[in-house]
Amino acid sequence: MRKVLVVDDEIHTVRLLKKYLDSKNYDVYTATSGMEAIEKVKEVNPQVVLLDIIMPGMGGLDTLKEIKKIDPKIAVIMVTAVIDEALAKKSLQLGAADYITKPLDLNFIGTRVLVKMFQMTNHDDTNQPLSQPKKILLIDDEEDFCRALKKGLEMRGAFYTVLTATRGEEGIFLAKTQKPDLILLDIMMPGMAGTQVAEELLTDPETSSIPIIFVTAIVKRNEIEKTDGLVGGRTFMAKPVIIDQLIEKIKSMTGTGRWVPENN
């Protein structure tokens, strides 16, 4: 039984998530308050909880603490409209498995739930977790490009989960709170350019070790190929991206996660 508990005081959000997760063959339970969530956890013992942070009465962080007291193995994914680095870190310190910001990307949430289910139910003979899927952060102001590349990566033979950001500031926030295995970064973006984003990430001890691939249209493909993808000591790929080449580049920089087929 694959049990997911959705907790949010917004009825529309609860219904949206329940409908989507029902379509993925999960047993979905719902709660609209922290106290109700705790009772549901005791009653149904879910493997994964999607938990809103800002709720009247008992808030998400206090609810998280109580859920972890009941069963520390439950994977709690915090879901919130608040982009707050301190709040994200606090959630993770209290035992949250992930931190997702609204507006909701249902496909991304579905992938994260699938990953947590897999991690909890599949182990090798030595009882060690199997290879972790690679978390990729894509920062690009072109929303259509983000959607297409995200789908292309998540549908391929290696198991990737892809976070997206369309602004530099949002990308930095996600890099610091989600700790991706690799960042795909556009150079030409309004507001904070990709070079500025890279500089901030590379000078912060928390993110300086995350590899970055610049994905851009300002450098021609033949120029990049002549230098084996390196321009000024940085790794580049030209747009339009050839997905197989990108995957090979990601593999060379991160290794490969195991593909987990979703049972629809």
C-alpha positions as CSV (number, residue, x, y, z in Angstrom):
1,M,0.0,0.0,0.0
2,R,1.4,3.4,-1.1
3,K,-0.1,5.8,1.4
4,V,0.2,9.6,1.0
5,L,-1.3,12.2,3.4
6,V,-2.0,15.7,2.1
7,V,-2.2,18.4,4.7
8,D,-3.3,21.9,3.8
9,D,-5.9,24.4,5.1
10,E,-6.7,25.4,1.5
11,I,-9.4,23.0,0.3
12,H,-8.7,23.8,-3.3
13,T,-5.0,22.7,-2.9
14,V,-6.0,19.5,-1.0
15,R,-8.5,18.5,-3.8
16,L,-5.9,19.3,-6.5
17,L,-3.2,17.2,-4.9
18,K,-5.6,14.4,-4.1
19,K,-6.9,14.2,-7.7
20,Y,-3.4,14.1,-9.1
21,L,-2.0,11.5,-6.7
22,D,-5.1,9.4,-7.0
23,S,-4.3,9.2,-10.8
24,K,-0.9,7.8,-9.9
25,N,-2.5,5.0,-7.9
26,Y,-1.6,6.2,-4.4
27,D,-3.9,5.7,-1.4
28,V,-4.5,9.4,-0.6
29,Y,-5.7,10.7,2.7
30,T,-6.3,14.4,3.5
31,A,-6.3,16.7,6.5
32,T,-7.0,20.5,6.7
33,S,-5.3,21.2,10.0
34,G,-2.3,20.1,12.0
35,M,-4.3,18.4,14.7
36,E,-6.3,16.4,12.1
37,A,-3.0,15.5,10.4
38,I,-1.6,14.0,13.6
39,E,-4.7,11.9,14.1
40,K,-4.6,10.7,10.4
41,V,-0.9,9.7,10.8
42,K,-1.8,7.6,13.8
43,E,-4.7,6.1,12.0
44,V,-3.3,5.2,8.6
45,N,0.5,5.4,9.0
46,P,1.4,7.0,5.6
47,Q,4.8,6.6,4.0
48,V,4.8,10.2,2.7
49,V,3.2,13.4,4.0
50,L,2.8,16.6,2.0
51,L,2.5,19.3,4.6
52,D,1.7,23.0,4.3
53,I,3.8,25.2,6.5
54,I,1.4,28.2,7.1
55,M,-1.8,27.0,8.7
56,P,-4.0,28.5,11.4
57,G,-3.7,26.9,14.8
58,M,-1.0,24.3,14.8
59,G,1.4,25.3,12.0
60,G,3.4,23.1,9.7
61,L,6.7,23.1,11.7
62,D,4.9,22.0,15.0
63,T,3.0,19.4,13.0
64,L,6.2,18.1,11.6
65,K,7.7,17.7,15.0
66,E,4.7,15.7,16.2
67,I,4.7,13.5,13.1
68,K,8.4,12.7,13.6
69,K,7.6,11.7,17.2
70,I,5.0,9.2,16.0
71,D,7.2,7.7,13.3
72,P,10.6,9.2,12.4
73,K,10.7,7.2,9.2
74,I,7.8,9.0,7.6
75,A,9.0,11.3,4.7
76,V,7.5,14.7,5.3
77,I,7.6,17.1,2.3
78,M,7.0,20.7,3.2
79,V,4.8,22.6,0.7
80,T,4.6,26.4,1.1
81,A,4.1,29.7,-0.7
82,V,6.7,31.3,1.5
83,I,10.2,31.6,-0.1
84,D,12.2,31.9,3.0
85,E,15.7,30.3,3.3
86,A,15.7,30.3,7.1
87,L,12.3,28.6,7.2
88,A,13.5,26.0,4.7
89,K,16.6,25.2,6.7
90,K,14.6,25.0,9.9
91,S,12.2,22.5,8.3
92,L,15.1,20.3,7.1
93,Q,16.7,20.5,10.6
94,L,13.5,19.2,12.1
95,G,13.5,16.2,9.8
96,A,11.6,17.3,6.7
97,A,12.6,15.2,3.7
98,D,12.1,18.1,1.2
99,Y,10.8,21.6,0.8
100,I,8.7,22.6,-2.2
101,T,7.4,26.1,-3.0
102,K,4.1,27.1,-4.5
103,P,2.7,27.5,-7.1
104,L,2.6,23.8,-7.3
105,D,4.2,21.8,-10.1
106,L,2.2,18.6,-10.0
107,N,4.7,16.6,-12.0
108,F,7.6,17.7,-9.8
109,I,5.6,16.8,-6.7
110,G,4.7,13.4,-8.2
111,T,8.4,12.8,-8.9
112,R,9.4,13.7,-5.3
113,V,6.7,11.5,-3.8
114,L,7.8,8.6,-6.0
115,V,11.5,9.1,-5.0
116,K,10.6,9.1,-1.3
117,M,8.5,6.0,-1.7
118,F,11.3,4.3,-3.6
119,Q,13.9,5.2,-1.0
120,M,11.7,3.9,1.9
121,T,10.7,0.6,0.3
122,N,13.7,-0.5,-1.8
123,H,17.0,-1.6,-0.3
124,D,19.8,-3.9,-1.3
125,D,21.0,-7.0,0.6
126,T,23.2,-4.9,2.8
127,N,20.2,-2.7,3.8
128,Q,21.9,0.3,2.3
129,P,19.8,2.7,0.1
130,L,20.1,2.2,-3.7
131,S,21.7,5.0,-5.8
132,Q,20.0,8.3,-5.2
133,P,18.4,10.0,-8.2
134,K,20.2,13.1,-9.3
135,K,18.6,16.5,-8.5
136,I,19.2,19.0,-11.2
137,L,18.4,22.7,-10.9
138,L,17.6,24.5,-14.1
139,I,17.7,28.4,-14.0
140,D,16.4,30.0,-17.2
141,D,14.0,32.8,-17.8
142,E,12.4,31.0,-20.8
143,E,9.5,29.0,-19.2
144,D,8.9,26.9,-22.4
145,F,12.6,25.9,-22.4
146,C,12.4,25.0,-18.8
147,R,9.3,22.8,-19.3
148,A,10.8,21.1,-22.3
149,L,14.2,20.4,-20.8
150,K,12.7,19.2,-17.5
151,K,10.4,16.8,-19.3
152,G,13.3,15.6,-21.5
153,L,15.5,14.8,-18.6
154,E,12.9,13.2,-16.4
155,M,11.7,10.9,-19.1
156,R,15.2,9.5,-20.0
157,G,16.9,6.4,-18.9
158,A,18.7,7.9,-15.9
159,F,16.6,9.0,-13.1
160,Y,16.7,12.8,-12.6
161,T,14.4,15.1,-10.7
162,V,14.5,18.6,-12.1
163,L,13.8,21.8,-10.2
164,T,13.3,25.0,-12.2
165,A,13.6,28.7,-11.5
166,T,13.0,31.6,-14.0
167,R,14.8,34.3,-11.9
168,G,18.3,34.4,-10.6
169,E,17.3,35.2,-7.1
170,E,14.9,32.2,-7.1
171,G,17.6,30.0,-8.4
172,I,20.0,31.0,-5.7
173,F,17.3,30.3,-3.0
174,L,16.7,26.8,-4.5
175,A,20.4,26.0,-4.7
176,K,20.9,26.9,-1.1
177,T,17.8,25.1,0.3
178,Q,17.6,22.1,-2.1
179,K,21.3,21.4,-2.6
180,P,21.1,20.1,-6.2
181,D,23.7,17.7,-7.6
182,L,24.2,20.0,-10.6
183,I,23.0,23.4,-11.9
184,L,22.1,24.2,-15.5
185,L,22.3,28.0,-15.8
186,D,21.3,30.4,-18.5
187,I,23.6,33.4,-19.0
188,M,21.3,36.1,-20.5
189,M,18.5,36.7,-18.0
190,P,16.6,39.9,-17.1
191,G,17.6,41.3,-13.7
192,M,20.3,39.1,-12.3
193,A,22.4,37.6,-15.1
194,G,23.6,34.1,-15.0
195,T,27.2,35.2,-14.4
196,Q,26.1,37.0,-11.3
197,V,24.2,34.0,-10.1
198,A,27.3,31.8,-10.6
199,E,29.5,34.2,-8.8
200,E,27.2,34.3,-5.7
201,L,26.9,30.5,-5.7
202,L,30.6,29.9,-6.1
203,T,31.6,32.3,-3.3
204,D,29.1,30.7,-0.8
205,P,30.6,27.7,1.0
206,E,27.2,26.0,1.1
207,T,27.0,26.0,-2.8
208,S,30.5,26.4,-4.0
209,S,31.0,22.7,-4.7
210,I,27.9,22.3,-6.9
211,P,28.9,21.9,-10.5
212,I,27.5,24.4,-13.0
213,I,26.8,24.0,-16.8
214,F,26.1,27.2,-18.6
215,V,23.4,26.6,-21.2
216,T,23.3,29.5,-23.6
217,A,22.6,30.7,-27.1
218,I,25.3,33.3,-27.1
219,V,28.1,30.8,-27.8
220,K,28.0,28.8,-31.0
221,R,27.9,25.0,-30.9
222,N,31.0,24.6,-33.1
223,E,33.0,27.0,-30.9
224,I,32.1,24.9,-27.8
225,E,32.9,21.6,-29.5
226,K,36.3,22.8,-30.5
227,T,37.2,23.3,-26.8
228,D,35.5,20.2,-25.5
229,G,32.7,22.2,-23.8
230,L,35.0,24.5,-22.0
231,V,35.0,28.3,-22.4
232,G,37.1,30.4,-20.1
233,G,37.5,27.4,-17.8
234,R,33.7,27.0,-17.5
235,T,31.5,24.2,-18.8
236,F,29.1,25.3,-21.6
237,M,26.4,23.8,-23.8
238,A,24.8,25.6,-26.7
239,K,21.1,26.1,-27.3
240,P,19.1,24.4,-28.7
241,V,20.2,21.6,-26.3
242,I,20.8,18.1,-27.7
243,I,19.4,16.1,-24.8
244,D,21.6,13.0,-25.2
245,Q,24.7,15.2,-25.2
246,L,23.5,17.0,-22.1
247,I,22.8,13.7,-20.3
248,E,26.3,12.5,-21.1
249,K,27.7,15.8,-19.7
250,I,25.7,15.4,-16.5
251,K,26.8,11.8,-16.1
252,S,30.4,12.8,-16.4
253,M,30.0,15.5,-13.8
254,T,27.7,13.8,-11.3
255,G,27.4,10.1,-12.0
256,T,24.1,8.5,-12.8
257,G,21.1,7.7,-10.6
258,R,19.0,4.6,-11.1
259,W,15.9,4.9,-13.2
260,V,12.7,4.0,-11.4
261,P,9.8,3.4,-13.7
262,E,6.5,4.8,-12.4
263,N,3.6,2.3,-12.3
264,N,0.6,4.2,-13.7
